[in-house]
Amino acid sequence: MNIWRVLSLLFGLTMLAIALAPPLAQFAHNDFRGHMLQHLLLGMLAPLGLVFAAPVTLLLGALSASRARSIVIVLQSRPVHFVSHPVTALLLNVGGMYLLYLTPLYAATLDNHWLHALVHIHFILAGCLFTWAIAGPDPGPSRPSLYYRLVILFISMASHATLAKLMYAYGWPLDTPHDLTEIQAGAQLMYYGGDLAELLLLIALFCAWYRAHRHDGRRRERLLLR
């Protein structure tokens, strides 16, 4: 396991630990700004670190050949192909945020511990799935072209920004104990923090494309020299 993957894993685990630690968890329960900070850590920054640590690649290398083949068969199955498609990942990731903040769902999580925990789990899993679908280094079903994934990423960025603006302008989520100032501050945090996380994902996508392009170029050179 190379040093960059180790650092990536440590970054992802650190983001999770900060997000779920009692100080931030308590702040998030009582203040919408804390909730949004927790959301950014769980759903956007932690997935970047966890996915780019390539845990599936590490697992495949640690398993026997027969068990590794079983994992590969699962990764190439139709359900995984469907769920890991960038459009599906986009709907689960960004669509989940629209559902949370533009419906009574967020208000319900304030009084229901299990629903609150499920929302956190969804943030983490949907964020990891979207990151993997766009630029993750782990093996999986064949991905659409770079340009296709780039368009999906830009749609995600625009959708994320639009949701933040709607929340700022209309005070969503409604019927909560948070005042308008808190909600607007949280919406600003979503807007700028989301831009930062998606910019990092955009850089990762281009780096992955550059490595693949360079590898293909070297392979063609070797074939020509034979």
Summary of the structure (lengths in Angstrom):
residues: 226
radius of gyration: 19.3
end to end distance: 32.2
largest distance: 71.1
contacts: 695
relative contact order: 0.12
helix: 84%
strand: 0%
